[in-house]
Amino acid sequence: MPGVDEVHLLNITVAPAHQRQGWARFMLDALVLWSRGQQAQWLWLEVRQSNEAARRLYERYGFSQVGLRKGYYPDGHLRREDAIVMSLNLMAARGTR
């Protein structure tokens, strides 16, 4: 979702049978390219605190943890899970992608 000088990644999903084959990184590469074409300077996302595989992917890609949203995601009957807020500086990452 584009905003002023930024893009917010709402959802990225890889089917279980195709995970760990580079598809998520491929989609991130395409999103970064598109975001730069939109003149965005930042890419933002939230990820479930319990989703360690996704958090590792984002960290390896260059995203930094910048915040926490308490109770952001529904997590079963009347429970909520925190979200880790992450961002990628598209200007700083320009030479690495």
Backbone as XML, in Angstrom:
<?xml version="1.0"?>
<chain id="A" units="angstrom">
  <residue number="1" name="MET">
    <atom name="N" x="0.845" y="-1.161" z="0.000"/>
    <atom name="CA" x="0.000" y="0.000" z="0.000"/>
    <atom name="C" x="0.900" y="1.236" z="0.000"/>
  </residue>
  <residue number="2" name="PRO">
    <atom name="N" x="0.822" y="2.066" z="-1.027"/>
    <atom name="CA" x="1.664" y="3.257" z="-1.084"/>
    <atom name="C" x="1.148" y="4.357" z="-0.169"/>
  </residue>
  <residue number="3" name="GLY">
    <atom name="N" x="2.080" y="5.138" z="0.364"/>
    <atom name="CA" x="1.771" y="6.319" z="1.162"/>
    <atom name="C" x="2.700" y="7.436" z="0.708"/>
  </residue>
  <residue number="4" name="VAL">
    <atom name="N" x="2.814" y="8.458" z="1.500"/>
    <atom name="CA" x="3.708" y="9.571" z="1.175"/>
    <atom name="C" x="5.125" y="9.159" z="1.543"/>
  </residue>
  <residue number="5" name="ASP">
    <atom name="N" x="5.982" y="8.998" z="0.543"/>
    <atom name="CA" x="7.386" y="8.620" z="0.720"/>
    <atom name="C" x="7.584" y="7.230" z="1.325"/>
  </residue>
  <residue number="6" name="GLU">
    <atom name="N" x="6.525" y="6.414" z="1.362"/>
    <atom name="CA" x="6.676" y="5.087" z="1.953"/>
    <atom name="C" x="5.679" y="4.107" z="1.352"/>
  </residue>
  <residue number="7" name="VAL">
    <atom name="N" x="5.987" y="2.842" z="1.540"/>
    <atom name="CA" x="5.092" y="1.750" z="1.148"/>
    <atom name="C" x="4.951" y="0.850" z="2.359"/>
  </residue>
  <residue number="8" name="HIS">
    <atom name="N" x="3.734" y="0.352" z="2.571"/>
    <atom name="CA" x="3.465" y="-0.545" z="3.681"/>
    <atom name="C" x="3.093" y="-1.910" z="3.110"/>
  </residue>
  <residue number="9" name="LEU">
    <atom name="N" x="3.897" y="-2.920" z="3.453"/>
    <atom name="CA" x="3.617" y="-4.291" z="3.028"/>
    <atom name="C" x="2.517" y="-4.839" z="3.925"/>
  </residue>
  <residue number="10" name="LEU">
    <atom name="N" x="1.370" y="-5.162" z="3.339"/>
    <atom name="CA" x="0.245" y="-5.648" z="4.121"/>
    <atom name="C" x="0.275" y="-7.159" z="4.306"/>
  </residue>
  <residue number="11" name="ASN">
    <atom name="N" x="0.694" y="-7.888" z="3.265"/>
    <atom name="CA" x="0.656" y="-9.346" z="3.363"/>
    <atom name="C" x="1.573" y="-9.945" z="2.300"/>
  </residue>
  <residue number="12" name="ILE">
    <atom name="N" x="2.311" y="-10.955" z="2.705"/>
    <atom name="CA" x="3.109" y="-11.736" z="1.761"/>
    <atom name="C" x="2.989" y="-13.184" z="2.218"/>
  </residue>
  <residue number="13" name="THR">
    <atom name="N" x="2.666" y="-14.054" z="1.280"/>
    <atom name="CA" x="2.413" y="-15.451" z="1.629"/>
    <atom name="C" x="3.030" y="-16.374" z="0.586"/>
  </residue>
  <residue number="14" name="VAL">
    <atom name="N" x="3.663" y="-17.422" z="1.067"/>
    <atom name="CA" x="4.183" y="-18.474" z="0.193"/>
    <atom name="C" x="3.546" y="-19.777" z="0.648"/>
  </residue>
  <residue number="15" name="ALA">
    <atom name="N" x="2.959" y="-20.512" z="-0.286"/>
    <atom name="CA" x="2.326" y="-21.800" z="0.049"/>
    <atom name="C" x="3.356" y="-22.723" z="0.693"/>
  </residue>
  <residue number="16" name="PRO">
    <atom name="N" x="2.944" y="-23.495" z="1.690"/>
    <atom name="CA" x="3.888" y="-24.371" z="2.400"/>
    <atom name="C" x="4.728" y="-25.255" z="1.479"/>
  </residue>
  <residue number="17" name="ALA">
    <atom name="N" x="4.157" y="-25.755" z="0.417"/>
    <atom name="CA" x="4.904" y="-26.636" z="-0.485"/>
    <atom name="C" x="6.015" y="-25.896" z="-1.231"/>
  </residue>
  <residue number="18" name="HIS">
    <atom name="N" x="5.970" y="-24.576" z="-1.245"/>
    <atom name="CA" x="6.949" y="-23.790" z="-1.998"/>
    <atom name="C" x="7.850" y="-22.936" z="-1.101"/>
  </residue>
  <residue number="19" name="GLN">
    <atom name="N" x="7.728" y="-23.111" z="0.202"/>
    <atom name="CA" x="8.565" y="-22.347" z="1.126"/>
    <atom name="C" x="10.007" y="-22.826" z="1.065"/>
  </residue>
  <residue number="20" name="ARG">
    <atom name="N" x="10.922" y="-21.927" z="1.457"/>
    <atom name="CA" x="12.360" y="-22.201" z="1.502"/>
    <atom name="C" x="12.938" y="-22.457" z="0.101"/>
  </residue>
  <residue number="21" name="GLN">
    <atom name="N" x="12.315" y="-21.853" z="-0.914"/>
    <atom name="CA" x="12.800" y="-21.964" z="-2.289"/>
    <atom name="C" x="13.137" y="-20.597" z="-2.880"/>
  </residue>
  <residue number="22" name="GLY">
    <atom name="N" x="13.109" y="-19.554" z="-2.059"/>
    <atom name="CA" x="13.465" y="-18.222" z="-2.518"/>
    <atom name="C" x="12.320" y="-17.366" z="-3.020"/>
  </residue>
  <residue number="23" name="TRP">
    <atom name="N" x="11.084" y="-17.851" z="-2.935"/>
    <atom name="CA" x="9.944" y="-17.088" z="-3.463"/>
    <atom name="C" x="9.679" y="-15.824" z="-2.658"/>
  </residue>
  <residue number="24" name="ALA">
    <atom name="N" x="9.795" y="-15.879" z="-1.352"/>
    <atom name="CA" x="9.549" y="-14.682" z="-0.538"/>
    <atom name="C" x="10.576" y="-13.601" z="-0.875"/>
  </residue>
  <residue number="25" name="ARG">
    <atom name="N" x="11.827" y="-13.981" z="-1.002"/>
    <atom name="CA" x="12.868" y="-13.013" z="-1.359"/>
    <atom name="C" x="12.599" y="-12.435" z="-2.758"/>
  </residue>
  <residue number="26" name="PHE">
    <atom name="N" x="12.171" y="-13.280" z="-3.683"/>
    <atom name="CA" x="11.821" y="-12.828" z="-5.035"/>
    <atom name="C" x="10.711" y="-11.771" z="-4.975"/>
  </residue>
  <residue number="27" name="MET">
    <atom name="N" x="9.687" y="-12.031" z="-4.164"/>
    <atom name="CA" x="8.590" y="-11.072" z="-4.035"/>
    <atom name="C" x="9.054" y="-9.790" z="-3.352"/>
  </residue>
  <residue number="28" name="LEU">
    <atom name="N" x="9.922" y="-9.902" z="-2.350"/>
    <atom name="CA" x="10.472" y="-8.703" z="-1.707"/>
    <atom name="C" x="11.297" y="-7.879" z="-2.697"/>
  </residue>
  <residue number="29" name="ASP">
    <atom name="N" x="12.101" y="-8.565" z="-3.507"/>
    <atom name="CA" x="12.879" y="-7.861" z="-4.536"/>
    <atom name="C" x="11.950" y="-7.066" z="-5.460"/>
  </residue>
  <residue number="30" name="ALA">
    <atom name="N" x="10.863" y="-7.700" z="-5.894"/>
    <atom name="CA" x="9.908" y="-7.037" z="-6.789"/>
    <atom name="C" x="9.230" y="-5.865" z="-6.084"/>
  </residue>
  <residue number="31" name="LEU">
    <atom name="N" x="8.893" y="-6.038" z="-4.808"/>
    <atom name="CA" x="8.255" y="-4.962" z="-4.050"/>
    <atom name="C" x="9.202" y="-3.781" z="-3.868"/>
  </residue>
  <residue number="32" name="VAL">
    <atom name="N" x="10.463" y="-4.052" z="-3.575"/>
    <atom name="CA" x="11.440" y="-2.974" z="-3.424"/>
    <atom name="C" x="11.589" y="-2.214" z="-4.741"/>
  </residue>
  <residue number="33" name="LEU">
    <atom name="N" x="11.681" y="-2.929" z="-5.845"/>
    <atom name="CA" x="11.798" y="-2.290" z="-7.158"/>
    <atom name="C" x="10.578" y="-1.414" z="-7.440"/>
  </residue>
  <residue number="34" name="TRP">
    <atom name="N" x="9.392" y="-1.947" z="-7.193"/>
    <atom name="CA" x="8.159" y="-1.187" z="-7.400"/>
    <atom name="C" x="8.109" y="0.029" z="-6.475"/>
  </residue>
  <residue number="35" name="SER">
    <atom name="N" x="8.491" y="-0.166" z="-5.209"/>
    <atom name="CA" x="8.454" y="0.922" z="-4.223"/>
    <atom name="C" x="9.369" y="2.070" z="-4.635"/>
  </residue>
  <residue number="36" name="ARG">
    <atom name="N" x="10.537" y="1.726" z="-5.114"/>
    <atom name="CA" x="11.447" y="2.770" z="-5.587"/>
    <atom name="C" x="10.867" y="3.502" z="-6.787"/>
  </residue>
  <residue number="37" name="GLY">
    <atom name="N" x="10.163" y="2.767" z="-7.650"/>
    <atom name="CA" x="9.495" y="3.396" z="-8.784"/>
    <atom name="C" x="8.401" y="4.361" z="-8.347"/>
  </residue>
  <residue number="38" name="GLN">
    <atom name="N" x="7.866" y="4.149" z="-7.145"/>
    <atom name="CA" x="6.867" y="5.044" z="-6.568"/>
    <atom name="C" x="7.510" y="6.192" z="-5.791"/>
  </residue>
  <residue number="39" name="GLN">
    <atom name="N" x="8.847" y="6.273" z="-5.836"/>
    <atom name="CA" x="9.623" y="7.289" z="-5.131"/>
    <atom name="C" x="9.550" y="7.130" z="-3.612"/>
  </residue>
  <residue number="40" name="ALA">
    <atom name="N" x="9.262" y="5.909" z="-3.146"/>
    <atom name="CA" x="9.215" y="5.651" z="-1.701"/>
    <atom name="C" x="10.625" y="5.620" z="-1.131"/>
  </residue>
  <residue number="41" name="GLN">
    <atom name="N" x="10.747" y="6.095" z="0.087"/>
    <atom name="CA" x="12.026" y="6.075" z="0.788"/>
    <atom name="C" x="12.061" y="4.994" z="1.859"/>
  </residue>
  <residue number="42" name="TRP">
    <atom name="N" x="10.888" y="4.519" z="2.283"/>
    <atom name="CA" x="10.799" y="3.520" z="3.353"/>
    <atom name="C" x="9.803" y="2.441" z="2.979"/>
  </residue>
  <residue number="43" name="LEU">
    <atom name="N" x="10.088" y="1.238" z="3.435"/>
    <atom name="CA" x="9.173" y="0.104" z="3.326"/>
    <atom name="C" x="8.897" y="-0.371" z="4.746"/>
  </residue>
  <residue number="44" name="TRP">
    <atom name="N" x="7.625" y="-0.473" z="5.108"/>
    <atom name="CA" x="7.204" y="-0.831" z="6.463"/>
    <atom name="C" x="6.398" y="-2.126" z="6.446"/>
  </residue>
  <residue number="45" name="LEU">
    <atom name="N" x="6.438" y="-2.853" z="7.564"/>
    <atom name="CA" x="5.613" y="-4.053" z="7.722"/>
    <atom name="C" x="5.446" y="-4.374" z="9.189"/>
  </residue>
  <residue number="46" name="GLU">
    <atom name="N" x="4.445" y="-5.197" z="9.481"/>
    <atom name="CA" x="4.278" y="-5.797" z="10.793"/>
    <atom name="C" x="4.353" y="-7.305" z="10.600"/>
  </residue>
  <residue number="47" name="VAL">
    <atom name="N" x="4.928" y="-8.000" z="11.573"/>
    <atom name="CA" x="5.028" y="-9.452" z="11.532"/>
    <atom name="C" x="4.721" y="-9.988" z="12.923"/>
  </residue>
  <residue number="48" name="ARG">
    <atom name="N" x="4.011" y="-11.118" z="12.953"/>
    <atom name="CA" x="3.705" y="-11.726" z="14.254"/>
    <atom name="C" x="4.986" y="-11.987" z="15.029"/>
  </residue>
  <residue number="49" name="GLN">
    <atom name="N" x="4.944" y="-11.699" z="16.303"/>
    <atom name="CA" x="6.108" y="-11.925" z="17.141"/>
    <atom name="C" x="6.529" y="-13.399" z="17.113"/>
  </residue>
  <residue number="50" name="SER">
    <atom name="N" x="5.573" y="-14.303" z="16.984"/>
    <atom name="CA" x="5.873" y="-15.741" z="16.989"/>
    <atom name="C" x="6.383" y="-16.263" z="15.643"/>
  </residue>
  <residue number="51" name="ASN">
    <atom name="N" x="6.318" y="-15.471" z="14.587"/>
    <atom name="CA" x="6.714" y="-15.930" z="13.252"/>
    <atom name="C" x="8.219" y="-15.716" z="13.065"/>
  </residue>
  <residue number="52" name="GLU">
    <atom name="N" x="8.987" y="-16.569" z="13.687"/>
    <atom name="CA" x="10.442" y="-16.432" z="13.679"/>
    <atom name="C" x="11.045" y="-16.587" z="12.286"/>
  </residue>
  <residue number="53" name="ALA">
    <atom name="N" x="10.491" y="-17.476" z="11.475"/>
    <atom name="CA" x="11.032" y="-17.670" z="10.121"/>
    <atom name="C" x="10.896" y="-16.392" z="9.302"/>
  </residue>
  <residue number="54" name="ALA">
    <atom name="N" x="9.738" y="-15.754" z="9.358"/>
    <atom name="CA" x="9.533" y="-14.510" z="8.609"/>
    <atom name="C" x="10.416" y="-13.399" z="9.172"/>
  </residue>
  <residue number="55" name="ARG">
    <atom name="N" x="10.525" y="-13.322" z="10.488"/>
    <atom name="CA" x="11.369" y="-12.282" z="11.090"/>
    <atom name="C" x="12.825" y="-12.440" z="10.659"/>
  </residue>
  <residue number="56" name="ARG">
    <atom name="N" x="13.312" y="-13.667" z="10.609"/>
    <atom name="CA" x="14.690" y="-13.906" z="10.146"/>
    <atom name="C" x="14.857" y="-13.490" z="8.692"/>
  </residue>
  <residue number="57" name="LEU">
    <atom name="N" x="13.885" y="-13.831" z="7.851"/>
    <atom name="CA" x="13.929" y="-13.435" z="6.443"/>
    <atom name="C" x="14.024" y="-11.918" z="6.322"/>
  </residue>
  <residue number="58" name="TYR">
    <atom name="N" x="13.158" y="-11.214" z="7.018"/>
    <atom name="CA" x="13.154" y="-9.753" z="6.933"/>
    <atom name="C" x="14.464" y="-9.169" z="7.452"/>
  </residue>
  <residue number="59" name="GLU">
    <atom name="N" x="14.980" y="-9.698" z="8.535"/>
    <atom name="CA" x="16.249" y="-9.202" z="9.074"/>
    <atom name="C" x="17.392" y="-9.448" z="8.092"/>
  </residue>
  <residue number="60" name="ARG">
    <atom name="N" x="17.442" y="-10.638" z="7.503"/>
    <atom name="CA" x="18.485" y="-10.927" z="6.503"/>
    <atom name="C" x="18.349" y="-10.009" z="5.295"/>
  </residue>
  <residue number="61" name="TYR">
    <atom name="N" x="17.131" y="-9.633" z="4.986"/>
    <atom name="CA" x="16.892" y="-8.755" z="3.837"/>
    <atom name="C" x="17.341" y="-7.322" z="4.122"/>
  </residue>
  <residue number="62" name="GLY">
    <atom name="N" x="17.442" y="-6.966" z="5.393"/>
    <atom name="CA" x="17.882" y="-5.626" z="5.753"/>
    <atom name="C" x="16.894" y="-4.819" z="6.569"/>
  </residue>
  <residue number="63" name="PHE">
    <atom name="N" x="15.729" y="-5.383" z="6.861"/>
    <atom name="CA" x="14.755" y="-4.697" z="7.699"/>
    <atom name="C" x="15.269" y="-4.616" z="9.128"/>
  </residue>
  <residue number="64" name="SER">
    <atom name="N" x="14.879" y="-3.548" z="9.814"/>
    <atom name="CA" x="15.223" y="-3.357" z="11.218"/>
    <atom name="C" x="13.954" y="-3.294" z="12.047"/>
  </residue>
  <residue number="65" name="GLN">
    <atom name="N" x="14.007" y="-3.869" z="13.241"/>
    <atom name="CA" x="12.888" y="-3.777" z="14.166"/>
    <atom name="C" x="12.861" y="-2.372" z="14.737"/>
  </residue>
  <residue number="66" name="VAL">
    <atom name="N" x="11.712" y="-1.700" z="14.611"/>
    <atom name="CA" x="11.610" y="-0.322" z="15.066"/>
    <atom name="C" x="10.491" y="-0.101" z="16.080"/>
  </residue>
  <residue number="67" name="GLY">
    <atom name="N" x="9.697" y="-1.130" z="16.329"/>
    <atom name="CA" x="8.611" y="-0.943" z="17.282"/>
    <atom name="C" x="7.856" y="-2.216" z="17.557"/>
  </residue>
  <residue number="68" name="LEU">
    <atom name="N" x="6.854" y="-2.087" z="18.419"/>
    <atom name="CA" x="6.025" y="-3.214" z="18.832"/>
    <atom name="C" x="4.591" y="-2.719" z="18.924"/>
  </residue>
  <residue number="69" name="ARG">
    <atom name="N" x="3.675" y="-3.468" z="18.332"/>
    <atom name="CA" x="2.251" y="-3.155" z="18.452"/>
    <atom name="C" x="1.626" y="-4.226" z="19.342"/>
  </residue>
  <residue number="70" name="LYS">
    <atom name="N" x="1.283" y="-3.845" z="20.547"/>
    <atom name="CA" x="0.702" y="-4.775" z="21.512"/>
    <atom name="C" x="-0.690" y="-5.215" z="21.052"/>
  </residue>
  <residue number="71" name="GLY">
    <atom name="N" x="-0.920" y="-6.545" z="21.087"/>
    <atom name="CA" x="-2.235" y="-7.085" z="20.779"/>
    <atom name="C" x="-2.722" y="-6.812" z="19.369"/>
  </residue>
  <residue number="72" name="TYR">
    <atom name="N" x="-1.820" y="-6.736" z="18.415"/>
    <atom name="CA" x="-2.162" y="-6.352" z="17.034"/>
    <atom name="C" x="-2.923" y="-7.449" z="16.292"/>
  </residue>
  <residue number="73" name="TYR">
    <atom name="N" x="-2.509" y="-8.693" z="16.468"/>
    <atom name="CA" x="-3.104" y="-9.811" z="15.727"/>
    <atom name="C" x="-4.037" y="-10.626" z="16.611"/>
  </residue>
  <residue number="74" name="PRO">
    <atom name="N" x="-5.180" y="-11.084" z="16.058"/>
    <atom name="CA" x="-5.999" y="-12.047" z="16.798"/>
    <atom name="C" x="-5.234" y="-13.367" z="16.917"/>
  </residue>
  <residue number="75" name="ASP">
    <atom name="N" x="-5.348" y="-13.997" z="18.064"/>
    <atom name="CA" x="-4.620" y="-15.243" z="18.311"/>
    <atom name="C" x="-5.502" y="-16.206" z="19.101"/>
  </residue>
  <residue number="76" name="GLY">
    <atom name="N" x="-6.560" y="-16.666" z="18.468"/>
    <atom name="CA" x="-7.456" y="-17.600" z="19.149"/>
    <atom name="C" x="-8.571" y="-16.858" z="19.881"/>
  </residue>
  <residue number="77" name="HIS">
    <atom name="N" x="-9.307" y="-17.591" z="20.647"/>
    <atom name="CA" x="-10.489" y="-17.075" z="21.332"/>
    <atom name="C" x="-10.113" y="-16.018" z="22.384"/>
  </residue>
  <residue number="78" name="LEU">
    <atom name="N" x="-10.467" y="-14.776" z="22.077"/>
    <atom name="CA" x="-10.268" y="-13.640" z="22.979"/>
    <atom name="C" x="-8.809" y="-13.364" z="23.331"/>
  </residue>
  <residue number="79" name="ARG">
    <atom name="N" x="-7.880" y="-13.886" z="22.553"/>
    <atom name="CA" x="-6.461" y="-13.609" z="22.798"/>
    <atom name="C" x="-5.921" y="-12.792" z="21.635"/>
  </residue>
  <residue number="80" name="ARG">
    <atom name="N" x="-4.826" y="-12.100" z="21.884"/>
    <atom name="CA" x="-4.181" y="-11.276" z="20.867"/>
    <atom name="C" x="-2.680" y="-11.533" z="20.916"/>
  </residue>
  <residue number="81" name="GLU">
    <atom name="N" x="-2.015" y="-11.322" z="19.777"/>
    <atom name="CA" x="-0.561" y="-11.479" z="19.688"/>
    <atom name="C" x="0.062" y="-10.160" z="19.265"/>
  </residue>
  <residue number="82" name="ASP">
    <atom name="N" x="1.214" y="-9.862" z="19.830"/>
    <atom name="CA" x="1.933" y="-8.639" z="19.479"/>
    <atom name="C" x="2.516" y="-8.742" z="18.073"/>
  </residue>
  <residue number="83" name="ALA">
    <atom name="N" x="2.705" y="-7.585" z="17.460"/>
    <atom name="CA" x="3.343" y="-7.492" z="16.151"/>
    <atom name="C" x="4.656" y="-6.739" z="16.304"/>
  </residue>
  <residue number="84" name="ILE">
    <atom name="N" x="5.673" y="-7.220" z="15.609"/>
    <atom name="CA" x="6.938" y="-6.516" z="15.506"/>
    <atom name="C" x="6.830" y="-5.587" z="14.297"/>
  </residue>
  <residue number="85" name="VAL">
    <atom name="N" x="7.097" y="-4.309" z="14.493"/>
    <atom name="CA" x="7.091" y="-3.339" z="13.395"/>
    <atom name="C" x="8.518" y="-3.267" z="12.857"/>
  </residue>
  <residue number="86" name="MET">
    <atom name="N" x="8.646" y="-3.405" z="11.540"/>
    <atom name="CA" x="9.962" y="-3.398" z="10.897"/>
    <atom name="C" x="9.954" y="-2.418" z="9.736"/>
  </residue>
  <residue number="87" name="SER">
    <atom name="N" x="11.124" y="-1.858" z="9.449"/>
    <atom name="CA" x="11.231" y="-0.943" z="8.313"/>
    <atom name="C" x="12.534" y="-1.186" z="7.562"/>
  </residue>
  <residue number="88" name="LEU">
    <atom name="N" x="12.509" y="-0.810" z="6.304"/>
    <atom name="CA" x="13.671" y="-0.886" z="5.432"/>
    <atom name="C" x="13.854" y="0.481" z="4.789"/>
  </residue>
  <residue number="89" name="ASN">
    <atom name="N" x="15.015" y="1.083" z="4.988"/>
    <atom name="CA" x="15.335" y="2.359" z="4.366"/>
    <atom name="C" x="15.733" y="2.068" z="2.921"/>
  </residue>
  <residue number="90" name="LEU">
    <atom name="N" x="14.869" y="2.419" z="1.994"/>
    <atom name="CA" x="15.111" y="2.112" z="0.586"/>
    <atom name="C" x="16.240" y="2.935" z="-0.012"/>
  </residue>
  <residue number="91" name="MET">
    <atom name="N" x="16.524" y="4.085" z="0.560"/>
    <atom name="CA" x="17.620" y="4.911" z="0.071"/>
    <atom name="C" x="18.959" y="4.319" z="0.510"/>
  </residue>
  <residue number="92" name="ALA">
    <atom name="N" x="19.039" y="3.868" z="1.751"/>
    <atom name="CA" x="20.283" y="3.280" z="2.272"/>
    <atom name="C" x="20.538" y="1.920" z="1.633"/>
  </residue>
  <residue number="93" name="ALA">
    <atom name="N" x="19.469" y="1.187" z="1.325"/>
    <atom name="CA" x="19.595" y="-0.159" z="0.769"/>
    <atom name="C" x="19.817" y="-0.139" z="-0.736"/>
  </residue>
  <residue number="94" name="ARG">
    <atom name="N" x="19.809" y="1.028" z="-1.347"/>
    <atom name="CA" x="19.876" y="1.131" z="-2.806"/>
    <atom name="C" x="21.095" y="0.423" z="-3.384"/>
  </residue>
  <residue number="95" name="GLY">
    <atom name="N" x="22.228" y="0.546" z="-2.742"/>
    <atom name="CA" x="23.438" y="-0.081" z="-3.278"/>
    <atom name="C" x="23.527" y="-1.558" z="-3.003"/>
  </residue>
  <residue number="96" name="THR">
    <atom name="N" x="22.647" y="-2.089" z="-2.137"/>
    <atom name="CA" x="22.747" y="-3.503" z="-1.774"/>
    <atom name="C" x="21.710" y="-4.368" z="-2.457"/>
  </residue>
  <residue number="97" name="ARG">
    <atom name="N" x="20.757" y="-3.803" z="-3.168"/>
    <atom name="CA" x="19.705" y="-4.591" z="-3.815"/>
    <atom name="C" x="19.747" y="-4.346" z="-5.307"/>
  </residue>
</chain>
